[in-house]
């Protein structure tokens, strides 16, 4: 009997030890969860010092790249802010969601109340969730999943008459926090101080370099207008009639032509203005990064720097985004692990083909969260080993009203696009552009016999995501709850 009780006591002790170790392991796992800060930038093309642009002054972004992994072939899924941001916040492609516009029909919650979003996932797992500035295009979309929701601000003008004219640019002799990105940085720093003892997900939505190109004069003074060249207005040979737009977004602003081309001097001024706002935004990012360091948060904070899509600055005689062209779809993406992460890479570059939809699964895995079903995939393997073999293609699309849809794929060298009837999938036109040496397309070579094998290869890639027999792009999607459980 004594032997039986001894064995029972020993068994109970072993069970207690195992349970205790399990609890400690679980506690350590929770304690090791990083904070996450995502800098979500508006209309920023791959034109930064760290990406090889000698004319752009972006020291803080460049410094962040030195502390992490820079992706040279990252792509947005749609070059328009509303659908792109919904896609980023869900890890789902626009065609999966069936959302392609910036109006109510393109918002997340009115159309997919059950889909798990980035803030929802983190909030459900004990994180404080903070949205500052422009995160979703609509300030009301998904706002219930942010514990702190500081809405995007209006545009501010310092020079009399510019606000009434809705002028396209301004160089006010003002402090950084006169314009809205400075105010966003102030709010981000305030929130970091309040959250320093909590786990948090913070998305900082800087609006520049989106129009209007308003920045303090000192950032304009970093550049000389005459240093900028006027891009060629030549459109690629043999492109689809709807491939480019009439760039009505810029035409809405004062100081720009309501029809026809932008003249050379105004083109230089607008390019100057764009880069002034890039440097202004860069300085605000630097302020927030300095706060992370001063608050001793950087050792446990993963940082993502990304853009919702690219931008055209007069190339092809066009402006803004709203197309499937390489300039519109290729984006900067930098991810820097929390500095205490033992395998954190410094000043690394990955040439893997990655997509904006990969950001949510990446940060979810880094935080140890059970992620919902998503189209994107975690980039953590690339953060550990930037040369890891990766995807064979990246995909984008853009609609032309309800009638036409352009679906596009890149393998990093070639971009192949099909313009289809959005409802029947009937092929209307196809394009093949070469981009090994430049993001600017020269000619559509899809019909040249010497490129037949390339066309066949790119079609095979395209049809993996956009099959010819797919249902209408505008057919209602009923995704329900995509939670992994």
NUZAKE-388294 format. One record per residue (C-alpha): residue in one letter; x negated, y negated, z. Coordinates in Angstrom, 2 decimals, always signed. Example, Ala and Ser with C-alpha at 12.3 -4.5 7.8 and 13.67 -1.06 7.14 Angstrom:
type: a	X: -12.30	Y: +4.50	Z: +7.80
type: s	X: -13.67	Y: +1.06	Z: +7.14
! end
This chain:
type: x	X: +0.00	Y: +0.00	Z: +0.00
type: x	X: -2.83	Y: -2.34	Z: +0.94
type: x	X: -4.46	Y: -1.60	Z: -2.41
type: x	X: -1.19	Y: -2.40	Z: -4.23
type: x	X: -0.87	Y: -5.79	Z: -2.46
type: x	X: -4.51	Y: -6.55	Z: -3.24
type: x	X: -3.98	Y: -5.83	Z: -6.92
type: x	X: -0.82	Y: -7.98	Z: -6.91
type: x	X: -2.65	Y: -10.86	Z: -5.24
type: x	X: -5.48	Y: -10.60	Z: -7.75
type: x	X: -2.98	Y: -10.64	Z: -10.64
type: x	X: -1.21	Y: -13.69	Z: -9.24
type: x	X: -4.54	Y: -15.48	Z: -8.82
type: x	X: -5.47	Y: -14.71	Z: -12.43
type: x	X: -2.09	Y: -15.97	Z: -13.66
type: x	X: -2.55	Y: -19.17	Z: -11.63
type: x	X: -6.03	Y: -19.71	Z: -13.06
type: x	X: -4.85	Y: -19.14	Z: -16.65
type: x	X: -1.89	Y: -21.48	Z: -16.19
type: x	X: -4.13	Y: -24.10	Z: -14.59
type: x	X: -6.60	Y: -23.90	Z: -17.47
type: x	X: -3.73	Y: -24.14	Z: -19.93
type: x	X: -2.40	Y: -27.23	Z: -18.16
type: x	X: -5.83	Y: -28.85	Z: -18.10
type: x	X: -6.31	Y: -28.06	Z: -21.78
type: x	X: -2.90	Y: -29.57	Z: -22.58
type: x	X: -3.65	Y: -32.65	Z: -20.48
type: x	X: -7.02	Y: -33.10	Z: -22.14
type: x	X: -5.31	Y: -32.77	Z: -25.53
type: x	X: -2.85	Y: -35.53	Z: -24.65
type: x	X: -5.62	Y: -37.72	Z: -23.23
type: x	X: -7.67	Y: -37.28	Z: -26.39
type: x	X: -4.91	Y: -38.56	Z: -28.65
type: x	X: -6.19	Y: -41.70	Z: -30.38
type: x	X: -4.43	Y: -44.99	Z: -30.72
type: x	X: -3.76	Y: -45.92	Z: -34.34
type: x	X: -3.96	Y: -49.35	Z: -35.98
type: x	X: -2.90	Y: -49.60	Z: -39.62
type: x	X: -3.68	Y: -52.79	Z: -41.51
type: x	X: -1.11	Y: -52.83	Z: -44.32
type: x	X: -2.05	Y: -55.52	Z: -46.86
type: x	X: +0.20	Y: -56.99	Z: -49.55
type: x	X: -0.85	Y: -57.18	Z: -53.23
type: x	X: -4.53	Y: -56.42	Z: -52.60
type: x	X: -6.36	Y: -54.99	Z: -55.59
type: x	X: -9.64	Y: -53.05	Z: -55.41
type: x	X: -11.69	Y: -56.23	Z: -55.49
type: x	X: -13.75	Y: -56.47	Z: -52.32
type: x	X: -17.42	Y: -56.68	Z: -51.45
type: x	X: -17.53	Y: -53.10	Z: -50.24
type: x	X: -16.08	Y: -51.95	Z: -53.58
type: x	X: -18.86	Y: -53.70	Z: -55.50
type: x	X: -17.24	Y: -57.06	Z: -56.26
type: x	X: -20.06	Y: -59.59	Z: -55.94
type: x	X: -17.79	Y: -62.62	Z: -56.19
type: x	X: -15.47	Y: -61.71	Z: -53.30
type: x	X: -16.28	Y: -62.74	Z: -49.73
type: x	X: -14.83	Y: -60.05	Z: -47.43
type: x	X: -17.35	Y: -59.48	Z: -44.61
type: x	X: -14.94	Y: -57.99	Z: -42.08
type: x	X: -13.44	Y: -55.47	Z: -44.47
type: x	X: -16.95	Y: -54.59	Z: -45.60
type: x	X: -17.98	Y: -54.10	Z: -41.96
type: x	X: -15.02	Y: -51.78	Z: -41.37
type: x	X: -16.09	Y: -49.71	Z: -44.38
type: x	X: -19.52	Y: -49.36	Z: -42.78
type: x	X: -17.80	Y: -47.77	Z: -39.79
type: x	X: -15.78	Y: -45.21	Z: -41.72
type: x	X: -14.91	Y: -43.65	Z: -45.06
type: x	X: -14.11	Y: -45.74	Z: -48.12
type: x	X: -11.95	Y: -44.08	Z: -50.80
type: x	X: -12.74	Y: -45.22	Z: -54.33
type: x	X: -9.87	Y: -43.43	Z: -56.05
type: x	X: -6.81	Y: -44.09	Z: -53.92
type: x	X: -3.45	Y: -44.72	Z: -55.56
type: x	X: -0.07	Y: -46.23	Z: -54.71
type: x	X: +3.03	Y: -44.29	Z: -55.72
type: x	X: +4.89	Y: -47.33	Z: -57.06
type: x	X: +3.52	Y: -50.81	Z: -57.70
type: x	X: +6.25	Y: -52.75	Z: -55.95
type: x	X: +6.29	Y: -53.46	Z: -52.24
type: x	X: +9.69	Y: -52.14	Z: -51.11
type: x	X: +9.55	Y: -48.56	Z: -52.39
type: x	X: +5.80	Y: -48.35	Z: -51.86
type: x	X: +6.13	Y: -49.20	Z: -48.18
type: x	X: +9.02	Y: -46.81	Z: -47.61
type: x	X: +6.89	Y: -44.13	Z: -49.28
type: x	X: +3.91	Y: -44.96	Z: -47.03
type: x	X: +6.08	Y: -44.90	Z: -43.91
type: x	X: +7.55	Y: -41.48	Z: -44.69
type: x	X: +4.77	Y: -39.70	Z: -46.58
type: x	X: +7.35	Y: -39.00	Z: -49.29
type: x	X: +7.20	Y: -39.94	Z: -52.96
type: x	X: +9.68	Y: -42.45	Z: -54.39
type: x	X: +11.18	Y: -39.74	Z: -56.61
type: x	X: +11.65	Y: -37.49	Z: -53.58
type: x	X: +13.52	Y: -40.28	Z: -51.84
type: x	X: +15.18	Y: -41.57	Z: -55.00
type: x	X: +14.29	Y: -45.13	Z: -53.94
type: x	X: +12.75	Y: -47.49	Z: -56.51
type: x	X: +13.95	Y: -51.04	Z: -55.75
type: x	X: +13.43	Y: -53.82	Z: -53.18
type: x	X: +17.16	Y: -54.34	Z: -52.56
type: x	X: +19.42	Y: -52.33	Z: -50.22
type: x	X: +19.49	Y: -49.39	Z: -52.63
type: x	X: +15.74	Y: -49.03	Z: -52.09
type: x	X: +15.70	Y: -49.17	Z: -48.28
type: x	X: +15.05	Y: -46.15	Z: -46.11
type: x	X: +17.77	Y: -46.08	Z: -43.47
type: x	X: +20.86	Y: -46.97	Z: -45.52
type: x	X: +19.97	Y: -44.07	Z: -47.82
type: x	X: +18.16	Y: -41.55	Z: -45.60
type: x	X: +19.20	Y: -41.88	Z: -41.95
type: x	X: +17.72	Y: -38.47	Z: -41.10
type: x	X: +14.25	Y: -38.73	Z: -42.62
type: x	X: +11.48	Y: -38.92	Z: -40.01
type: x	X: +9.42	Y: -42.09	Z: -40.35
type: x	X: +5.95	Y: -42.92	Z: -39.07
type: x	X: +7.11	Y: -45.03	Z: -36.10
type: x	X: +9.86	Y: -42.53	Z: -35.28
type: x	X: +7.40	Y: -39.62	Z: -35.14
type: x	X: +4.96	Y: -41.48	Z: -32.91
type: x	X: +7.67	Y: -42.92	Z: -30.68
type: x	X: +9.15	Y: -39.45	Z: -30.14
type: x	X: +5.72	Y: -38.28	Z: -29.03
type: x	X: +5.16	Y: -40.86	Z: -26.33
type: x	X: +3.44	Y: -43.61	Z: -28.30
type: x	X: +4.30	Y: -47.28	Z: -28.00
type: x	X: +5.15	Y: -48.37	Z: -31.55
type: x	X: +4.49	Y: -51.92	Z: -32.72
type: x	X: +5.30	Y: -53.60	Z: -36.04
type: x	X: +3.85	Y: -57.04	Z: -36.71
type: x	X: +4.37	Y: -59.04	Z: -39.91
type: x	X: +5.30	Y: -57.43	Z: -43.19
type: x	X: +5.51	Y: -53.67	Z: -42.73
type: x	X: +8.73	Y: -52.60	Z: -44.43
type: x	X: +9.87	Y: -55.01	Z: -47.14
type: x	X: +13.20	Y: -55.42	Z: -45.37
type: x	X: +12.81	Y: -56.69	Z: -41.82
type: x	X: +15.83	Y: -54.65	Z: -40.65
type: x	X: +14.86	Y: -51.32	Z: -42.19
type: x	X: +13.99	Y: -48.71	Z: -39.51
type: x	X: +13.55	Y: -51.42	Z: -36.88
type: x	X: +15.08	Y: -49.22	Z: -34.15
type: x	X: +11.93	Y: -47.08	Z: -34.21
type: x	X: +9.61	Y: -49.93	Z: -33.24
type: x	X: +9.46	Y: -50.61	Z: -29.51
type: x	X: +8.03	Y: -54.01	Z: -30.40
type: x	X: +9.17	Y: -55.46	Z: -33.71
type: x	X: +7.73	Y: -58.87	Z: -34.61
type: x	X: +9.33	Y: -59.78	Z: -37.91
type: x	X: +7.52	Y: -61.09	Z: -40.94
type: x	X: +7.35	Y: -64.86	Z: -41.07
type: x	X: +8.35	Y: -67.36	Z: -43.75
type: x	X: +5.76	Y: -69.09	Z: -45.92
type: x	X: +4.27	Y: -72.23	Z: -44.39
type: x	X: +3.14	Y: -75.30	Z: -46.32
type: x	X: +0.94	Y: -78.09	Z: -44.95
type: x	X: +1.07	Y: -80.51	Z: -47.89
type: x	X: +4.14	Y: -82.68	Z: -48.33
type: x	X: +6.40	Y: -81.63	Z: -51.19
type: x	X: +4.88	Y: -78.15	Z: -51.69
type: x	X: +7.54	Y: -76.33	Z: -49.71
type: x	X: +10.35	Y: -77.98	Z: -51.66
type: x	X: +8.60	Y: -77.10	Z: -54.93
type: x	X: +7.84	Y: -73.59	Z: -53.66
type: x	X: +4.34	Y: -74.20	Z: -54.96
type: x	X: +2.22	Y: -71.19	Z: -55.94
type: x	X: -0.84	Y: -72.16	Z: -53.90
type: x	X: -2.09	Y: -74.55	Z: -51.26
type: x	X: -5.36	Y: -75.46	Z: -49.51
type: x	X: -4.18	Y: -77.08	Z: -46.31
type: x	X: -6.77	Y: -78.68	Z: -44.05
type: x	X: -5.38	Y: -76.71	Z: -41.12
type: x	X: -6.36	Y: -74.12	Z: -38.52
type: x	X: -6.12	Y: -70.41	Z: -39.34
type: x	X: -2.96	Y: -69.91	Z: -37.34
type: x	X: -1.05	Y: -72.59	Z: -39.22
type: x	X: -0.31	Y: -70.06	Z: -41.99
type: x	X: +1.42	Y: -66.81	Z: -41.23
type: x	X: -1.46	Y: -64.33	Z: -41.36
type: x	X: -3.16	Y: -66.29	Z: -38.60
type: x	X: +0.03	Y: -66.04	Z: -36.55
type: x	X: +0.16	Y: -62.29	Z: -37.25
type: x	X: -3.41	Y: -61.93	Z: -35.96
type: x	X: -2.46	Y: -63.88	Z: -32.81
type: x	X: +0.48	Y: -61.55	Z: -32.19
type: x	X: -1.65	Y: -58.45	Z: -32.82
type: x	X: -4.26	Y: -59.60	Z: -30.28
type: x	X: -1.56	Y: -60.38	Z: -27.72
type: x	X: -0.05	Y: -56.92	Z: -28.19
type: x	X: -3.42	Y: -55.19	Z: -27.90
type: x	X: -3.98	Y: -56.87	Z: -24.55
type: x	X: -0.55	Y: -55.74	Z: -23.36
type: x	X: -1.02	Y: -52.17	Z: -24.61
type: x	X: -4.62	Y: -51.53	Z: -23.61
type: x	X: -3.58	Y: -48.94	Z: -21.01
type: x	X: -1.02	Y: -47.20	Z: -23.27
type: x	X: -1.10	Y: -44.93	Z: -26.30
type: x	X: +0.03	Y: -46.96	Z: -29.28
type: x	X: +0.66	Y: -47.06	Z: -33.00
type: x	X: +0.38	Y: -50.60	Z: -34.32
type: x	X: +0.99	Y: -51.56	Z: -37.94
type: x	X: -0.32	Y: -55.03	Z: -38.75
type: x	X: +1.26	Y: -56.36	Z: -41.94
type: x	X: -0.90	Y: -59.12	Z: -43.40
type: x	X: +0.95	Y: -60.89	Z: -46.24
type: x	X: -2.01	Y: -62.37	Z: -48.09
type: x	X: -2.99	Y: -62.25	Z: -50.87
type: x	X: +0.72	Y: -62.18	Z: -51.80
type: x	X: +2.14	Y: -65.35	Z: -53.33
type: x	X: +2.15	Y: -68.17	Z: -52.46
type: x	X: -1.65	Y: -68.26	Z: -52.29
type: x	X: -1.74	Y: -70.52	Z: -49.20
type: x	X: -4.92	Y: -70.53	Z: -47.13
type: x	X: -6.84	Y: -73.04	Z: -45.03
type: x	X: -9.14	Y: -75.25	Z: -47.08
type: x	X: -12.30	Y: -73.76	Z: -45.57
type: x	X: -11.56	Y: -70.46	Z: -47.36
type: x	X: -11.07	Y: -72.24	Z: -50.67
type: x	X: -14.42	Y: -73.92	Z: -50.06
type: x	X: -16.12	Y: -70.50	Z: -50.08
type: x	X: -15.58	Y: -70.44	Z: -53.85
type: x	X: -15.99	Y: -72.69	Z: -56.87
type: x	X: -13.16	Y: -72.56	Z: -59.37
type: x	X: -15.61	Y: -72.68	Z: -62.24
type: x	X: -17.29	Y: -69.46	Z: -61.10
type: x	X: -14.25	Y: -67.52	Z: -62.30
type: x	X: -13.81	Y: -66.37	Z: -65.87
type: x	X: -10.47	Y: -66.26	Z: -67.66
type: x	X: -9.66	Y: -62.60	Z: -68.37
type: x	X: -8.87	Y: -61.48	Z: -71.88
type: x	X: -5.18	Y: -61.85	Z: -72.65
type: x	X: -5.38	Y: -59.05	Z: -75.21
type: x	X: -2.85	Y: -56.35	Z: -74.53
type: x	X: -3.89	Y: -52.73	Z: -75.07
type: x	X: -3.26	Y: -51.50	Z: -78.60
type: x	X: -0.15	Y: -49.37	Z: -79.16
type: x	X: +1.43	Y: -49.70	Z: -75.71
type: x	X: +5.09	Y: -49.20	Z: -74.91
type: x	X: +7.22	Y: -52.31	Z: -75.25
type: x	X: +8.19	Y: -52.06	Z: -71.56
type: x	X: +4.76	Y: -51.09	Z: -70.20
type: x	X: +4.05	Y: -54.65	Z: -69.05
type: x	X: +6.37	Y: -57.30	Z: -67.68
type: x	X: +7.08	Y: -60.99	Z: -68.18
type: x	X: +5.67	Y: -61.54	Z: -64.62
type: x	X: +8.71	Y: -63.47	Z: -63.46
type: x	X: +7.49	Y: -63.26	Z: -59.86
type: x	X: +4.76	Y: -65.83	Z: -60.56
type: x	X: +7.04	Y: -67.93	Z: -62.77
type: x	X: +9.34	Y: -68.46	Z: -59.77
type: x	X: +6.67	Y: -70.61	Z: -58.10
type: x	X: +5.89	Y: -74.25	Z: -58.71
type: x	X: +2.84	Y: -75.16	Z: -60.75
type: x	X: +3.21	Y: -72.21	Z: -63.13
type: x	X: +4.76	Y: -72.02	Z: -66.63
type: x	X: +8.33	Y: -70.81	Z: -66.94
type: x	X: +7.50	Y: -69.21	Z: -70.28
type: x	X: +4.38	Y: -68.47	Z: -72.30
type: x	X: +0.83	Y: -67.93	Z: -71.09
type: x	X: -0.89	Y: -69.56	Z: -68.14
type: x	X: -3.47	Y: -72.00	Z: -69.54
type: x	X: -7.18	Y: -71.50	Z: -68.81
type: x	X: -7.55	Y: -74.11	Z: -66.08
type: x	X: -4.45	Y: -72.94	Z: -64.19
type: x	X: -5.64	Y: -69.35	Z: -64.56
type: x	X: -8.94	Y: -70.25	Z: -62.89
type: x	X: -7.11	Y: -72.12	Z: -60.14
type: x	X: -4.82	Y: -69.16	Z: -59.45
type: x	X: -7.75	Y: -66.73	Z: -59.36
type: x	X: -9.56	Y: -69.10	Z: -57.01
type: x	X: -6.44	Y: -69.29	Z: -54.86
type: x	X: -6.04	Y: -65.49	Z: -54.78
type: x	X: -9.58	Y: -64.92	Z: -53.53
type: x	X: -9.28	Y: -67.73	Z: -50.99
type: x	X: -6.33	Y: -65.87	Z: -49.47
type: x	X: -8.28	Y: -62.59	Z: -49.55
type: x	X: -11.07	Y: -64.22	Z: -47.52
type: x	X: -8.49	Y: -65.78	Z: -45.19
type: x	X: -6.84	Y: -62.39	Z: -44.60
type: x	X: -10.28	Y: -60.82	Z: -44.10
type: x	X: -11.04	Y: -63.33	Z: -41.33
type: x	X: -7.78	Y: -62.49	Z: -39.55
type: x	X: -8.57	Y: -58.79	Z: -39.75
type: x	X: -11.94	Y: -59.60	Z: -38.21
type: x	X: -10.26	Y: -61.32	Z: -35.28
type: x	X: -8.13	Y: -58.26	Z: -34.56
type: x	X: -11.09	Y: -55.90	Z: -34.89
type: x	X: -13.10	Y: -58.08	Z: -32.49
type: x	X: -10.24	Y: -57.85	Z: -29.99
type: x	X: -10.33	Y: -54.05	Z: -30.23
type: x	X: -14.02	Y: -54.16	Z: -29.37
type: x	X: -13.67	Y: -56.69	Z: -26.56
type: x	X: -10.84	Y: -54.70	Z: -24.97
type: x	X: -12.97	Y: -51.53	Z: -25.25
type: x	X: -10.25	Y: -49.88	Z: -27.33
type: x	X: -12.30	Y: -49.07	Z: -30.40
type: x	X: -13.73	Y: -45.86	Z: -28.93
type: x	X: -10.23	Y: -44.37	Z: -28.94
type: x	X: -8.57	Y: -46.18	Z: -31.85
type: x	X: -8.39	Y: -44.86	Z: -35.39
type: x	X: -8.18	Y: -47.70	Z: -37.94
type: x	X: -6.65	Y: -47.58	Z: -41.42
type: x	X: -7.03	Y: -50.39	Z: -43.95
type: x	X: -4.80	Y: -50.11	Z: -47.03
type: x	X: -2.79	Y: -52.00	Z: -49.64
type: x	X: +0.74	Y: -51.32	Z: -50.81
type: x	X: -0.37	Y: -51.60	Z: -54.48
type: x	X: -2.78	Y: -53.39	Z: -56.79
type: x	X: -2.42	Y: -56.61	Z: -58.76
type: x	X: -3.13	Y: -58.30	Z: -62.09
type: x	X: -4.82	Y: -61.70	Z: -62.27
type: x	X: -4.24	Y: -62.67	Z: -65.87
type: x	X: -5.48	Y: -59.43	Z: -67.44
type: x	X: -3.49	Y: -58.65	Z: -70.61
type: x	X: -2.09	Y: -62.17	Z: -70.26
type: x	X: +0.07	Y: -60.88	Z: -67.39
type: x	X: +0.24	Y: -61.31	Z: -63.62
type: x	X: +1.49	Y: -59.63	Z: -60.45
type: x	X: +2.19	Y: -55.87	Z: -60.27
type: x	X: +5.30	Y: -53.94	Z: -61.41
type: x	X: +3.68	Y: -51.52	Z: -63.87
type: x	X: +1.95	Y: -48.14	Z: -64.12
type: x	X: -1.33	Y: -49.69	Z: -65.23
type: x	X: -4.53	Y: -48.83	Z: -63.36
type: x	X: -4.87	Y: -52.38	Z: -62.01
type: x	X: -1.46	Y: -52.07	Z: -60.40
type: x	X: -1.67	Y: -48.55	Z: -59.01
type: x	X: -5.27	Y: -48.27	Z: -57.75
type: x	X: -5.69	Y: -49.53	Z: -54.19
type: x	X: -8.36	Y: -49.98	Z: -51.52
type: x	X: -8.24	Y: -47.46	Z: -48.68
type: x	X: -10.64	Y: -47.32	Z: -45.72
type: x	X: -10.23	Y: -45.04	Z: -42.70
type: x	X: -12.45	Y: -45.31	Z: -39.63
type: x	X: -12.10	Y: -42.68	Z: -36.92
type: x	X: -12.12	Y: -43.60	Z: -33.25
type: x	X: -15.79	Y: -44.08	Z: -32.38
type: x	X: -15.76	Y: -41.43	Z: -29.67
type: x	X: -14.89	Y: -38.80	Z: -32.29
type: x	X: -18.04	Y: -36.71	Z: -32.43
type: x	X: -18.04	Y: -36.19	Z: -36.21
type: x	X: -17.13	Y: -39.77	Z: -37.10
type: x	X: -18.69	Y: -40.73	Z: -40.44
type: x	X: -20.40	Y: -44.08	Z: -40.94
type: x	X: -20.65	Y: -46.02	Z: -44.22
type: x	X: -19.38	Y: -43.03	Z: -46.19
type: x	X: -17.73	Y: -42.96	Z: -49.60
type: x	X: -15.27	Y: -40.42	Z: -50.96
type: x	X: -14.44	Y: -40.22	Z: -54.66
type: x	X: -11.57	Y: -37.81	Z: -54.03
type: x	X: -8.23	Y: -38.53	Z: -55.66
type: x	X: -5.99	Y: -39.54	Z: -52.76
type: x	X: -2.63	Y: -41.29	Z: -52.44
type: x	X: -0.91	Y: -43.71	Z: -50.09
type: x	X: +1.50	Y: -40.96	Z: -49.05
type: x	X: -1.50	Y: -39.21	Z: -47.44
type: x	X: -1.84	Y: -41.82	Z: -44.69
type: x	X: +1.07	Y: -40.68	Z: -42.51
type: x	X: +0.05	Y: -36.99	Z: -42.44
type: x	X: -3.53	Y: -38.07	Z: -41.74
type: x	X: -2.77	Y: -40.12	Z: -38.65
type: x	X: -0.19	Y: -37.57	Z: -37.45
type: x	X: -2.78	Y: -34.79	Z: -37.53
type: x	X: -5.40	Y: -37.00	Z: -35.90
type: x	X: -2.94	Y: -37.59	Z: -33.05
type: x	X: -2.12	Y: -33.88	Z: -32.80
type: x	X: +1.53	Y: -34.40	Z: -33.69
type: x	X: +3.78	Y: -31.83	Z: -35.32
type: x	X: +4.45	Y: -33.65	Z: -38.55
type: x	X: +7.67	Y: -33.52	Z: -40.60
type: x	X: +7.72	Y: -32.11	Z: -44.11
type: x	X: +5.98	Y: -34.59	Z: -46.39
type: x	X: +4.64	Y: -34.87	Z: -49.94
type: x	X: +1.32	Y: -36.27	Z: -48.74
type: x	X: -1.45	Y: -34.27	Z: -47.12
type: x	X: -3.84	Y: -35.08	Z: -44.31
type: x	X: -7.18	Y: -36.59	Z: -45.30
type: x	X: -8.92	Y: -35.48	Z: -42.10
type: x	X: -11.06	Y: -32.92	Z: -43.99
type: x	X: -12.36	Y: -35.76	Z: -46.18
type: x	X: -13.08	Y: -37.91	Z: -43.13
type: x	X: -15.27	Y: -35.09	Z: -41.80
type: x	X: -16.78	Y: -34.28	Z: -45.19
type: x	X: -16.13	Y: -36.95	Z: -47.86
type: x	X: -17.37	Y: -34.63	Z: -50.65
type: x	X: -14.80	Y: -31.90	Z: -49.93
type: x	X: -13.15	Y: -30.70	Z: -53.20
type: x	X: -9.73	Y: -32.30	Z: -53.31
type: x	X: -6.73	Y: -33.00	Z: -55.55
type: x	X: -6.89	Y: -32.77	Z: -59.32
type: x	X: -4.58	Y: -35.75	Z: -59.88
type: x	X: -2.74	Y: -38.71	Z: -58.36
type: x	X: +0.75	Y: -39.80	Z: -59.37
type: x	X: +2.71	Y: -43.04	Z: -59.74
type: x	X: +5.91	Y: -44.22	Z: -61.38
type: x	X: +7.76	Y: -47.41	Z: -62.19
type: x	X: +11.30	Y: -47.99	Z: -63.35
type: x	X: +12.60	Y: -50.42	Z: -65.92
type: x	X: +16.06	Y: -51.00	Z: -64.59
type: x	X: +18.38	Y: -48.00	Z: -64.37
type: x	X: +17.74	Y: -46.86	Z: -67.91
type: x	X: +14.02	Y: -46.09	Z: -68.20
type: x	X: +11.40	Y: -44.57	Z: -65.94
type: x	X: +7.65	Y: -44.52	Z: -66.54
type: x	X: +5.92	Y: -41.55	Z: -64.89
type: x	X: +2.14	Y: -41.59	Z: -64.70
type: x	X: -0.80	Y: -39.42	Z: -63.68
type: x	X: -4.54	Y: -40.02	Z: -63.37
type: x	X: -7.38	Y: -37.54	Z: -63.07
type: x	X: -9.77	Y: -40.33	Z: -62.16
type: x	X: -10.90	Y: -40.90	Z: -65.76
type: x	X: -7.76	Y: -40.75	Z: -67.89
type: x	X: -4.33	Y: -42.21	Z: -67.18
type: x	X: -1.42	Y: -40.55	Z: -68.97
type: x	X: +2.07	Y: -42.09	Z: -68.84
type: x	X: +5.40	Y: -40.97	Z: -70.25
type: x	X: +8.31	Y: -43.35	Z: -70.60
type: x	X: +11.54	Y: -41.43	Z: -70.28
type: x	X: +15.26	Y: -41.88	Z: -70.19
type: x	X: +15.74	Y: -42.08	Z: -66.43
type: x	X: +18.82	Y: -39.88	Z: -66.52
type: x	X: +18.18	Y: -37.28	Z: -69.23
type: x	X: +14.33	Y: -37.15	Z: -69.02
type: x	X: +14.23	Y: -37.60	Z: -72.81
type: x	X: +10.76	Y: -38.76	Z: -73.88
type: x	X: +10.70	Y: -42.26	Z: -75.34
type: x	X: +6.97	Y: -43.01	Z: -75.53
type: x	X: +3.64	Y: -41.77	Z: -74.24
type: x	X: +0.34	Y: -43.48	Z: -73.41
type: x	X: -3.22	Y: -42.34	Z: -72.74
type: x	X: -5.76	Y: -44.81	Z: -71.39
type: x	X: -9.46	Y: -44.30	Z: -70.68
type: x	X: -10.70	Y: -45.65	Z: -67.35
type: x	X: -14.11	Y: -44.17	Z: -66.66
type: x	X: -15.83	Y: -47.54	Z: -67.00
type: x	X: -13.11	Y: -50.08	Z: -66.23
type: x	X: -9.67	Y: -50.48	Z: -64.65
type: x	X: -8.69	Y: -52.52	Z: -67.72
type: x	X: -7.13	Y: -50.48	Z: -70.51
type: x	X: -8.31	Y: -51.13	Z: -74.04
type: x	X: -6.06	Y: -49.00	Z: -76.23
type: x	X: -3.48	Y: -46.25	Z: -76.07
type: x	X: -5.29	Y: -43.33	Z: -77.75
type: x	X: -2.62	Y: -40.70	Z: -77.21
type: x	X: -2.14	Y: -40.08	Z: -80.94
type: x	X: -5.83	Y: -39.75	Z: -81.84
type: x	X: -6.57	Y: -36.12	Z: -82.82
type: x	X: -9.89	Y: -36.09	Z: -80.95
type: x	X: -8.00	Y: -36.56	Z: -77.68
type: x	X: -5.45	Y: -33.77	Z: -78.25
type: x	X: -6.99	Y: -31.49	Z: -75.62
type: x	X: -7.04	Y: -34.33	Z: -73.08
type: x	X: -3.40	Y: -35.11	Z: -73.78
type: x	X: -2.47	Y: -31.46	Z: -73.25
type: x	X: -4.42	Y: -31.34	Z: -69.97
type: x	X: -2.85	Y: -34.55	Z: -68.67
type: x	X: +0.64	Y: -33.44	Z: -69.67
type: x	X: +0.14	Y: -30.24	Z: -67.70
type: x	X: -0.81	Y: -32.30	Z: -64.66
type: x	X: +2.11	Y: -34.69	Z: -65.12
type: x	X: +4.70	Y: -31.94	Z: -65.46
type: x	X: +3.67	Y: -30.46	Z: -62.11
type: x	X: +5.25	Y: -33.48	Z: -60.43
type: x	X: +7.57	Y: -34.75	Z: -63.16
type: x	X: +8.93	Y: -31.71	Z: -65.04
type: x	X: +10.71	Y: -32.35	Z: -68.31
type: x	X: +13.82	Y: -30.54	Z: -67.08
type: x	X: +14.10	Y: -32.47	Z: -63.82
type: x	X: +17.44	Y: -33.99	Z: -62.79
type: x	X: +18.15	Y: -37.68	Z: -63.19
type: x	X: +15.83	Y: -39.98	Z: -61.26
type: x	X: +18.96	Y: -41.70	Z: -59.98
type: x	X: +20.73	Y: -38.59	Z: -58.76
type: x	X: +21.55	Y: -39.00	Z: -55.07
type: x	X: +18.99	Y: -37.31	Z: -52.81
type: x	X: +20.33	Y: -35.67	Z: -49.67
type: x	X: +17.19	Y: -35.03	Z: -47.66
type: x	X: +18.82	Y: -34.80	Z: -44.26
type: x	X: +16.36	Y: -34.34	Z: -41.38
type: x	X: +12.91	Y: -33.31	Z: -42.62
type: x	X: +11.54	Y: -32.65	Z: -39.15
type: x	X: +9.12	Y: -29.72	Z: -39.05
type: x	X: +11.24	Y: -28.08	Z: -36.34
! end
